[in-house]
Amino acid sequence: MAFDSLRGSVLRSVLTLVGIILSTMTLIAVMGVIRGMDVYIANSASTMGNDGFRVVRVIFVSGIMDAKKFYEAQQRNPLLTREEFSFIQPRLTHVRESGISGTRLVNVTAEMDVVSGVALQGNTANAAEMSNTQIATGRFLTETENDRKIAVAFMGADLKERFFPGQDAIGKMIAIDGRPFEVIGTGQPKGSLFGQSQDNYVSIPAETYFKIYGDRGGVGYNFQAQTRDQLEQAQDEVRVAMRAYRHLRPGQEDTFSVVSSDSLVALWDQLTGAIAAVAVGVVSVFMVVGGVVVMNIMLAVVSERTREIGVRKSLGARRSDIMSQFLIESAMLSGAGGIIGVILATATAFMVRTFTPVPMEVPLYAVITGLSLSTAVGVFFGIYPARQAARLDPIVALRSES
């Protein structure tokens, strides 16, 4: 009966559900974006491995840092240097691998073609292992090449496809800021992060990098703990050694940042938690508005069907029977809106994932939450109209001309 009632006035039902549909769609879409980004950030952070971490001058999202705090940290924190790395490296017992790296943007030329804004990485020979870099062709850098400052390069998939499409890049020559380098290997594609390609890079030996550019442009330290269980001890060990080198007093704030996969994921969770809280607040307002509309429509339905209610009561229907009928109808009305919202959100996620770089994934719990919430709103806001129907006097109801 509830289904027939809704089907009998399709246009009114659809217009009634606009608020519920938008609320459910918004909730699931936001949760889908957050879920997709959670997975993507976790996978991207895993390039350090579950036992790896880095030391940088300052990380922008440290404690969800704002621009002012970032600028203050830039002024306060000194640059990382090779001398400091040489001081702390022999003092580490919980670290299995360590390395130093430099990064800057350069112009790369090959085959009469130029690519600007390429990320140049000066890396040690163990950088591929510590960053989980997969080799497509050739090999990565060696310690001998690093010690002897050889001009060799390992480049990302974007540059390989740009300069040497359909051919072997090994042994070919490229120019980095006008200086010739021989290609010794290429990497497997990594994909994009926030719309930025992770394959537009070229790696050269760290000592070659420092010979050309020096270390005043900024340096990072890379570490890998002996085991996953020793990750915290390794980080503490590095922190103590760096504080000693920088003569920081007890209680004085660190003038550097330690970053691991876990810390990046934790910081991202803080940010998405705030986004989710705002989204829930907005959706709640939509849901309340949608619920009020449902309640008004159900009150109108009760008025239209007053005579029907009187007939049913005269034939023995109890108050609970009348109330259940209208509660079920209200719940079905809102639940239908929830289902439409789920379908639209899923279609939106597919379109966004297909045509944009935003990784959107609709989790099952978001669908269940959306459907449950929309149905609950229908039940809650349907209670008053249902009680009004159940309290009607059968004699008065039978006299109604509706």
C-alpha positions, -999 to 999 in steps of 0.1 A, spaced: 0 0 0 29 24 8 45 16 -25 13 21 -44 8 54 -27 42 67 -37 38 54 -72 5 71 -75 21 106 -71 55 102 -87 62 139 -93 53 149 -58 75 121 -44 105 131 -65 102 168 -55 98 158 -19 130 138 -21 153 165 -36 167 174 -1 172 138 9 188 129 -25 212 159 -23 221 151 13 229 114 6 247 122 -26 269 148 -9 277 126 21 287 96 0 306 118 -25 327 134 3 333 101 20 343 87 -14 368 114 -21 383 110 14 384 72 10 401 74 -24 426 99 -11 433 78 20 442 48 -2 462 70 -25 482 87 2 488 54 19 502 39 -13 522 71 -21 536 72 14 546 36 11 574 47 -13 594 51 19 584 15 29 570 7 63 605 8 78 618 40 61 618 77 71 633 110 60 647 141 76 639 174 59 643 210 69 606 216 74 574 198 63 545 220 54 518 199 70 537 195 103 508 196 128 486 208 99 508 238 96 495 271 83 515 294 60 527 316 88 541 287 108 557 273 77 575 306 70 586 309 107 600 274 105 618 282 73 635 312 91 642 291 122 654 258 108 689 258 93 697 239 61 706 202 63 743 197 52 766 169 42 788 177 72 759 171 96 750 138 78 786 127 81 784 134 118 752 114 125 757 85 101 783 65 121 764 70 154 733 51 142 728 15 154 691 9 146 695 21 109 701 -5 81 704 19 52 711 57 50 717 82 23 717 119 14 698 135 -15 695 169 -31 666 181 -52 660 210 -76 641 218 -109 662 217 -141 659 218 -179 666 185 -196 675 183 -233 676 154 -257 670 147 -294 666 184 -300 638 186 -275 637 205 -242 616 197 -211 615 224 -183 606 219 -147 621 184 -143 628 172 -108 665 165 -106 674 142 -77 710 137 -65 708 102 -49 731 76 -33 732 41 -48 707 27 -22 680 53 -30 661 29 -53 658 4 -25 648 29 1 621 45 -22 609 13 -37 617 26 -72 610 -1 -98 635 -4 -127 620 -8 -162 652 -10 -182 689 -8 -174 700 -3 -138 702 23 -110 732 43 -98 762 25 -82 785 35 -53 814 37 -77 796 62 -99 787 82 -68 823 82 -54 838 91 -87 812 117 -95 803 101 -129 779 119 -152 752 92 -155 715 95 -152 684 73 -143 652 89 -156 615 85 -151 590 71 -175 577 105 -186 611 116 -199 618 82 -215 585 84 -235 591 121 -244 627 117 -256 630 80 -267 595 67 -275 595 31 -287 633 27 -284 659 17 -259 671 47 -239 701 30 -224 734 45 -236 717 76 -250 729 111 -241 708 138 -224 718 173 -212 708 185 -177 711 223 -176 735 220 -206 757 193 -190 759 159 -208 748 128 -190 746 92 -202 713 73 -195 719 41 -176 683 32 -167 647 41 -167 620 37 -140 586 20 -140 556 45 -142 545 57 -108 514 76 -118 502 110 -106 497 126 -72 472 154 -69 474 158 -107 512 161 -107 532 134 -125 556 114 -103 575 102 -134 589 136 -145 623 132 -128 659 123 -134 684 109 -108 721 114 -108 748 104 -83 746 125 -51 783 135 -53 779 145 -90 749 166 -79 768 183 -51 798 189 -74 776 208 -98 751 226 -75 765 223 -40 743 217 -10 731 252 -3 699 245 -23 686 221 3 694 185 13 674 156 27 685 126 47 670 91 39 670 63 64 658 27 67 654 10 101 668 -24 108 633 -38 111 597 -23 112 597 -28 150 628 -7 153 614 23 133 607 44 164 640 37 180 658 46 147 639 79 144 647 87 181 684 78 174 686 102 144 668 129 164 692 127 193 722 128 170 709 158 151 700 177 183 735 170 196 751 183 164 729 214 165 735 220 203 698 221 211 690 223 248 665 199 266 630 212 260 640 232 230 620 225 198 635 205 170 649 226 141 642 198 116 613 175 106 613 137 107 588 122 81 577 85 78 549 68 60 530 65 93 534 102 101 522 113 67 491 90 69 484 103 104 487 139 93 464 132 64 439 115 87 438 147 108 431 168 78 404 145 64 389 142 98 383 180 98 369 179 63 346 150 72 333 169 103 324 199 82 308 177 56 287 160 82 275 194 95 265 205 60 248 172 53 229 174 86 214 207 76 203 193 43 189 162 60 169 183 85 155 204 56 146 173 37 130 158 68 108 188 73 97 186 37 88 149 41 69 157 73 48 184 55 41 161 26 30 133 49 7 157 68 -9 166 35 -12 128 27 -30 122 60 -54 150 52 -61 136 17 -67 101 31 -88 110 61 -118 91 49 -97 60 41 -84 61 77 -119 63 90 -130 32 69 -100 12 81 -107 21 118 -143 12 114 -133 -22 101 -111 -29 132 -77 -13 124 -59 -3 156 -40 29 162 -7 9 158 -18 -4 124 -25 32 111 7 45 126 28 17 111 12 22 77 22 59 75 56 53 92 65 27 65 53 50 38 75 78 51 105 55 56 101 42 20 99 77 7 131 87 24 148 54 16 140 58 -21 157 92 -19 187 76 -3 189 49 -30 188 76 -57 215 95 -39 237 64 -38 232 58 -75 241 94 -83 271 94 -60 284 62 -75 280 76 -110 297 108 -100 326 88 -85 330 68 -117 330 100 -138 355 118 -115 378 88 -114 377 83 -152 381 119 -164 401 136 -136 432 128 -116 412 128 -83 412 92 -69 375 87 -58 363 54 -43 329 48 -28 333 26 3 306 2 14 303 18 48 294 52 31 266 35 12 252 19 43 255 51 63 238 71 36 209 47 33 205 42 70 206 80 77 180 88 50 157 61 62 161 72 98 152 107 88 120 95 71 110 75 102 118 104 126 100 131 107 72 107 99 63 100 135 42 132 139 21 127 108 16 90 116 5 99 152 -20 125 138 -34 98 115 -36 72 143 -54 97 166 -82 105 142 -117 97 154 -133 72 130 -167 89 130 -152 123 122 -129 107 96 -158 90 79 -176 123 76 -147 137 56 -154 144 19 -118 139 9 
